[in-house]
Structure formats: structure tokens, C-alpha cells
Amino acid sequence: MAQPVLTVDLAALRHNWRALSARSATETGAVVKADAYGLGIVPVARMLAGEGVKRFFVALAEEGTTLREALGPEPEINVFSGHMAGDAPTIRAARLTPMINSIDQMLRHVEALPGHAFGIQLDSGMNRLGMEPDEWSALREVALAQKPTLVMSHLACADTPDHPMNAHQLRIFRAMTDGIEAPRSLAATGGILLGRDYHFDVTRPGIGLYGGQPFDAARPVAHLSIPVIQVRDVDAGESVGYGNSWVARRPARVATIAAGYADGIIRAMGPKAHVYHGDTRCKILGRISMDLIGVDVTHLKDAPEALDLMGAQQGIDTLADAAGTIGYEILTALGGRYTRRHTGA
């Protein structure tokens, strides 16, 4: 079989959620948008619900429908994009809780779904989603009278603990929300690690659950094993792959493995990236192509049957560094051709 295997370690994910939850005395939710960061929203969310998670966060109403079908009627499913035009039937049917981002969304929600649950998202300085202070001031009393289930904002620089933006946004969020009765939420993974001043009533870890920075203590969750299709001997002076970008300086053995940028393995990582055979590191050679990657296995005693791109030896952030990106993109780029296995449930 030439199909790579993506194994999702739910026991490691469970450990990461518990570890992040233990850092605060508040309710801990979970962000499962983008198919649980590419790792499978249904098995991931079911495991987390078993841990007692009562609030989940998705980006789109359509994601919320999938989650509701998987989890049943009990959990609160919050939609970051709020109440978009045309969303009312989906929000009603799946009993979703839109995070209202503007006066226009507030009007749309109360007109289309009077009495239906909602939350509020505030812009404390990131300038991405949410009501700015003046807009919130105009709507605050009306919105609070209808008892939002949550009032939240999002930190722009939480992965850099000493960045002054963190304290600035904390001050703005407090100024916008101190004295309200609704539960408040400011901290995702990075905010949890900033300390209790940022925790408020609900935290909502995301990337840290899935093994990514800035949570240094996270256990790796995604393990990617790629079959070897062929091993060949290459003489000094011969090249490997498109563009003759790697030329052997001495005789080498090269394995061709069955994955490429069509599977979400970012082409730009090729010059700096490695795969592993057990604990032995093997250099990627030449360009990553659509379906195939060349690997130097000269130093291995035997021809390998498979090589590992992600796992205990190499996490998502190491790959991200090689590609000049972030761990979020490494996970969410994972394509549809992998055999996905969920273990440790």
C-alpha cells in the first residue's frame, strides 16, 4: 500500500487538554475549528466531550452542524464568525451560539432568531473580528439585557509573553467588560500560559491541544508515516528530482516516499527538512514534488519500508521552521489522501 498513514493520538491530546485545563481555575473549553486543526473534528470532539468539555468553538456555522450531529444536544457550540447572512436556518437547526461581531450581526440575529442564544466578540486591539469600543458602548446595554452566554476577545501576541500588546489588550478588555454578569473569555493557548490575569471565566485552548507551540509541554498528537515505494543507488554526479536541485557528491542510496505537496507537505520545506527511521534522521533530497519525495537513506543498514515525517522525533513546529511557516499551517494543510487512524480514545 502506497498510502501514507496519519495516526492521531487521542491519549496525547487528552493529556494536553488536561495539562492546559490544570493551569487555570476556570472552565476550559476547546477550539475544534478547521476539522480539529486537520485531525478529525468528530473523534477529537467526542473524546473531549468525554473529558467534560461543555463549550466548543468553531469558525463557521457549517462546522457547528457537523459537531452537533456528533455530540448531541448538550454542549454549547460557539461560532466565531457570528451570524452571517443566510445562517439563521443552520443556527436554529443545530442550536449554535454565534459570537456576534457587529451591530449589523446583532440586528440580524434578534430579527431572525428572537430569544436564541448568542455571545459577543469584542475587538480589544487585534483589528480582526469583533466590536470596537465605540460600537460596543452603543450596543452594550441592549446586548447585555438579552443575556449573552459569553463575551470574548482574542489576543494578537500571546505567543510572545513579553510583548506589550498582551497587557494593552488585557486593559482594553477589562475596560470593555468589567462589571458585566456574562462569563468572559480572553485566553486561547497562549493566553492560558500568560497566567491567571488572562483566564477570566472560560479558556479556549486550540493549538496546544494538538501538540503545537507555544505550549512547550505538549505531547505530539499527529504521527505521519510515509511508505517507501522504491530505493535506488545513485552515483556521484547524478541528480535527484526536478530541476537537478540535488546532485550526489558521492555514491548514495535514495528512497522515494509516497507523499508530496498534494498531501499538504509544504514544498518550501524541502531544503531544510528531514524524515526519520526510528530515531535516525534522514535528509530530504531535492524538490518535494506533488506525490513523491526523495530521501537519503545511505546511512541506514537496511532499506526502510516507511519513513516518518511527524511524530515523537519531529513535531509540527520543527517542520514549520523548515517551511518558514507555523505549526497551525502544517496541521491544517494535511490533505485527504492519508489513511487516518485515531488511537488512544
PLY file of the C-alpha trace (Angstrom):
ply
format ascii 1.0
element vertex 345
property float x
property float y
property float z
element edge 344
property int vertex1
property int vertex2
end_header
0.00 0.00 0.00
1.41 3.37 -1.03
-1.00 5.44 1.06
0.62 7.34 3.96
-0.84 6.80 7.43
-1.73 9.74 9.68
-2.20 8.49 13.24
-3.89 10.84 15.69
-3.00 10.03 19.31
-6.12 10.95 21.25
-4.45 9.95 24.52
-1.80 12.61 23.90
-4.49 15.14 23.01
-6.34 14.26 26.21
-3.12 14.79 28.19
-2.61 18.19 26.56
-6.16 19.31 27.34
-5.84 18.22 30.96
-2.48 19.94 31.33
-3.81 23.23 29.95
-7.01 22.97 31.97
-5.00 22.45 35.15
-3.28 25.81 34.66
-6.45 27.75 35.46
-9.31 27.58 37.91
-11.84 28.44 35.22
-13.93 26.44 32.79
-11.83 25.05 29.94
-13.41 24.72 26.51
-11.82 23.55 23.26
-11.30 25.00 19.79
-12.05 22.39 17.13
-12.37 24.56 14.02
-10.87 23.50 10.68
-11.69 19.83 11.30
-9.93 19.97 14.68
-6.88 21.56 13.06
-6.88 18.85 10.41
-7.03 15.91 12.81
-10.71 14.98 12.70
-13.41 17.01 14.44
-15.71 14.08 15.24
-13.30 11.74 17.09
-11.45 14.65 18.69
-14.61 16.37 19.95
-16.15 13.14 21.20
-13.05 12.42 23.25
-13.04 15.96 24.67
-16.74 15.79 25.49
-15.93 12.64 27.44
-13.42 14.72 29.39
-16.22 17.07 30.36
-15.77 19.85 27.80
-19.05 21.77 27.61
-18.07 24.63 25.27
-16.65 24.07 21.82
-15.55 26.73 19.33
-15.70 26.54 15.54
-15.15 29.10 12.80
-18.24 28.51 10.64
-21.85 27.54 11.20
-21.40 24.58 8.86
-18.67 23.20 11.14
-21.09 23.57 14.03
-23.64 21.37 12.28
-21.12 18.55 11.96
-20.21 18.95 15.62
-23.82 18.94 16.80
-24.53 15.75 14.88
-21.51 14.13 16.53
-22.08 15.33 20.10
-25.83 15.55 20.53
-27.81 18.30 22.25
-25.77 19.08 25.36
-22.58 21.05 24.53
-22.57 24.74 23.68
-21.15 25.25 20.19
-19.85 28.76 19.62
-19.30 30.12 16.10
-16.52 32.71 15.79
-17.81 34.17 12.51
-21.05 35.10 14.24
-24.40 35.31 12.50
-23.72 35.68 8.77
-26.42 36.34 6.18
-28.19 33.07 5.42
-27.01 31.35 8.61
-30.29 31.54 10.55
-31.68 28.13 9.49
-28.38 26.42 10.31
-28.00 28.20 13.64
-31.57 27.31 14.59
-31.44 23.68 13.48
-28.09 22.91 15.10
-28.72 25.14 18.13
-25.48 27.02 17.60
-24.32 30.07 19.53
-22.98 32.76 17.19
-20.37 35.15 18.55
-21.87 38.46 17.42
-19.19 40.66 15.83
-21.06 43.85 14.90
-24.23 45.84 15.32
-25.36 44.53 11.92
-24.94 40.94 13.10
-26.81 41.74 16.32
-29.75 43.14 14.39
-29.74 40.17 12.02
-29.73 37.74 14.93
-32.52 39.25 17.02
-34.73 39.75 13.97
-34.24 36.26 12.55
-33.96 34.29 15.79
-35.50 36.22 18.70
-34.65 34.59 22.01
-31.96 32.36 20.51
-28.65 32.12 22.40
-25.73 34.29 21.31
-22.36 35.51 22.52
-20.42 38.69 21.90
-16.97 39.08 20.38
-15.08 42.29 21.13
-12.08 43.80 19.38
-9.54 44.63 22.08
-6.89 45.71 19.58
-6.29 42.90 17.08
-8.49 44.53 14.40
-9.70 41.22 13.05
-13.15 40.34 14.41
-15.43 41.85 16.99
-16.96 45.15 18.07
-14.62 48.06 18.69
-15.03 50.02 21.93
-17.29 52.74 20.46
-19.54 50.19 18.76
-19.74 48.11 21.94
-20.53 51.18 24.01
-23.52 51.91 21.77
-24.83 48.35 21.96
-23.67 47.22 25.39
-26.80 47.75 27.47
-29.14 46.35 24.83
-26.94 43.30 24.27
-26.38 42.57 27.96
-30.11 42.83 28.64
-30.57 39.80 26.38
-28.05 37.81 28.44
-25.26 36.66 26.11
-23.79 33.32 27.04
-20.20 34.58 26.66
-18.31 37.81 25.99
-14.91 37.20 24.44
-11.93 38.74 22.71
-8.72 37.38 21.16
-5.08 38.15 21.90
-2.82 39.07 19.00
0.59 38.38 20.55
0.04 35.79 23.27
2.72 33.53 21.83
5.25 36.26 22.78
4.80 36.57 26.56
6.72 39.84 26.97
5.01 41.62 24.11
3.38 44.86 25.37
0.30 44.16 23.26
-0.77 41.49 25.77
-1.05 43.89 28.69
-2.63 46.51 26.42
-5.36 44.15 25.25
-5.97 42.97 28.80
-6.56 46.57 29.89
-8.89 47.23 26.96
-10.86 44.02 27.54
-11.27 44.82 31.22
-12.39 48.36 30.42
-14.98 46.98 27.99
-16.30 44.21 30.24
-15.68 44.85 33.95
-18.94 44.76 35.86
-20.92 42.61 33.44
-22.62 39.42 34.59
-21.93 37.36 31.46
-19.00 34.93 31.50
-15.85 36.34 29.88
-13.12 34.71 27.78
-9.81 36.14 26.56
-7.30 33.28 26.62
-6.60 30.67 23.97
-3.47 28.51 24.39
-1.03 31.41 24.59
-3.28 33.37 26.91
-3.56 30.41 29.29
0.23 30.36 29.55
0.33 34.12 30.28
-1.24 33.49 33.69
-4.42 33.89 35.66
-4.95 37.56 34.91
-5.87 36.45 31.39
-8.10 33.49 32.26
-11.37 35.14 33.31
-14.28 32.63 33.29
-13.61 30.44 30.24
-10.39 29.49 28.48
-10.41 28.06 24.97
-7.22 26.16 24.10
-6.58 25.37 20.45
-3.12 24.68 19.00
-1.75 23.47 22.34
-4.22 20.59 22.31
-2.78 19.37 19.02
0.89 19.43 20.03
1.91 22.92 18.92
3.69 25.97 20.27
3.60 27.99 22.41
2.78 25.06 24.74
6.25 23.58 25.24
4.94 20.74 27.39
2.53 19.48 24.72
2.81 15.87 23.68
2.88 15.23 19.92
-0.55 14.25 18.64
-0.04 13.82 14.88
2.17 10.98 13.62
2.71 10.67 9.88
4.30 7.56 8.36
5.00 7.53 4.61
5.64 4.29 2.68
8.80 3.83 0.64
7.96 3.00 -2.96
11.47 2.40 -4.27
15.14 2.54 -3.22
17.86 3.15 -5.80
21.61 3.63 -5.91
22.77 6.99 -7.21
26.31 7.56 -8.46
28.38 10.63 -7.70
27.39 13.36 -10.12
23.82 12.13 -10.62
20.88 14.28 -9.57
17.59 13.59 -7.82
14.20 15.10 -8.65
13.03 18.10 -10.62
15.45 20.79 -11.66
18.59 18.82 -10.76
18.47 20.70 -7.47
20.37 17.99 -5.56
23.45 16.36 -7.02
25.24 13.48 -5.29
28.82 14.28 -4.27
29.45 10.61 -3.56
27.55 7.35 -4.19
24.25 7.37 -2.29
21.11 5.35 -1.69
17.89 7.25 -2.25
14.41 6.23 -1.13
11.36 7.61 -2.90
8.43 8.02 -0.49
4.74 8.28 -1.38
3.70 11.80 -0.43
4.18 15.37 -1.60
2.67 18.80 -1.73
-0.69 17.36 -2.86
-0.79 15.86 0.64
-0.10 19.19 2.32
3.65 18.69 2.73
4.80 22.20 2.01
7.17 22.33 -0.93
9.29 25.10 0.59
10.46 22.88 3.46
12.48 20.60 1.16
15.96 22.12 1.55
15.82 22.05 5.38
13.53 19.13 6.19
14.17 15.58 7.37
12.23 12.38 7.94
13.00 9.65 10.47
13.58 5.92 10.51
13.10 5.16 14.18
15.45 7.62 15.85
17.67 8.03 12.78
17.32 11.25 10.84
17.27 11.11 7.03
17.65 14.18 4.80
15.07 15.08 2.18
16.81 15.44 -1.18
15.90 17.82 -3.97
12.47 19.26 -4.51
9.30 17.95 -2.92
7.04 17.08 -5.82
3.28 16.55 -5.99
3.21 12.92 -4.88
6.83 11.92 -4.22
9.84 12.89 -2.11
13.43 11.70 -2.36
15.25 10.83 0.88
18.88 9.98 1.63
18.98 6.54 3.27
22.65 5.81 2.58
23.42 5.53 6.30
20.64 3.01 7.06
21.64 -0.64 7.37
18.54 -1.94 5.60
16.13 -0.43 3.10
13.20 1.00 5.08
9.57 0.16 4.39
8.37 3.56 5.63
9.74 6.84 6.97
8.17 9.19 9.49
7.66 12.89 8.83
5.85 13.73 12.09
5.93 12.09 15.48
7.91 11.85 18.68
11.20 12.64 16.93
9.92 15.65 14.99
6.97 17.81 15.89
4.90 20.16 13.80
6.86 23.26 14.78
10.17 21.78 13.60
8.59 21.19 10.22
7.11 24.67 10.30
10.55 26.17 10.85
11.86 24.26 7.84
8.98 25.60 5.72
9.14 29.15 7.03
5.63 28.94 8.47
3.81 27.98 11.68
2.60 24.71 13.15
-1.02 25.65 12.52
-0.42 25.57 8.76
1.44 22.25 8.93
-1.58 20.61 10.57
-4.40 22.26 8.68
-2.69 21.65 5.32
-2.78 17.87 5.76
-4.50 16.51 2.68
-7.25 13.99 2.12
-5.17 11.09 0.81
-3.91 9.86 4.17
-5.30 6.82 5.90
-6.39 8.43 9.16
-6.29 6.39 12.36
-7.35 7.59 15.78
-5.83 5.76 18.74
-5.98 6.12 22.49
-9.64 7.01 22.77
0 1
1 2
2 3
3 4
4 5
5 6
6 7
7 8
8 9
9 10
10 11
11 12
12 13
13 14
14 15
15 16
16 17
17 18
18 19
19 20
20 21
21 22
22 23
23 24
24 25
25 26
26 27
27 28
28 29
29 30
30 31
31 32
32 33
33 34
34 35
35 36
36 37
37 38
38 39
39 40
40 41
41 42
42 43
43 44
44 45
45 46
46 47
47 48
48 49
49 50
50 51
51 52
52 53
53 54
54 55
55 56
56 57
57 58
58 59
59 60
60 61
61 62
62 63
63 64
64 65
65 66
66 67
67 68
68 69
69 70
70 71
71 72
72 73
73 74
74 75
75 76
76 77
77 78
78 79
79 80
80 81
81 82
82 83
83 84
84 85
85 86
86 87
87 88
88 89
89 90
90 91
91 92
92 93
93 94
94 95
95 96
96 97
97 98
98 99
99 100
100 101
101 102
102 103
103 104
104 105
105 106
106 107
107 108
108 109
109 110
110 111
111 112
112 113
113 114
114 115
115 116
116 117
117 118
118 119
119 120
120 121
121 122
122 123
123 124
124 125
125 126
126 127
127 128
128 129
129 130
130 131
131 132
132 133
133 134
134 135
135 136
136 137
137 138
138 139
139 140
140 141
141 142
142 143
143 144
144 145
145 146
146 147
147 148
148 149
149 150
150 151
151 152
152 153
153 154
154 155
155 156
156 157
157 158
158 159
159 160
160 161
161 162
162 163
163 164
164 165
165 166
166 167
167 168
168 169
169 170
170 171
171 172
172 173
173 174
174 175
175 176
176 177
177 178
178 179
179 180
180 181
181 182
182 183
183 184
184 185
185 186
186 187
187 188
188 189
189 190
190 191
191 192
192 193
193 194
194 195
195 196
196 197
197 198
198 199
199 200
200 201
201 202
202 203
203 204
204 205
205 206
206 207
207 208
208 209
209 210
210 211
211 212
212 213
213 214
214 215
215 216
216 217
217 218
218 219
219 220
220 221
221 222
222 223
223 224
224 225
225 226
226 227
227 228
228 229
229 230
230 231
231 232
232 233
233 234
234 235
235 236
236 237
237 238
238 239
239 240
240 241
241 242
242 243
243 244
244 245
245 246
246 247
247 248
248 249
249 250
250 251
251 252
252 253
253 254
254 255
255 256
256 257
257 258
258 259
259 260
260 261
261 262
262 263
263 264
264 265
265 266
266 267
267 268
268 269
269 270
270 271
271 272
272 273
273 274
274 275
275 276
276 277
277 278
278 279
279 280
280 281
281 282
282 283
283 284
284 285
285 286
286 287
287 288
288 289
289 290
290 291
291 292
292 293
293 294
294 295
295 296
296 297
297 298
298 299
299 300
300 301
301 302
302 303
303 304
304 305
305 306
306 307
307 308
308 309
309 310
310 311
311 312
312 313
313 314
314 315
315 316
316 317
317 318
318 319
319 320
320 321
321 322
322 323
323 324
324 325
325 326
326 327
327 328
328 329
329 330
330 331
331 332
332 333
333 334
334 335
335 336
336 337
337 338
338 339
339 340
340 341
341 342
342 343
343 344
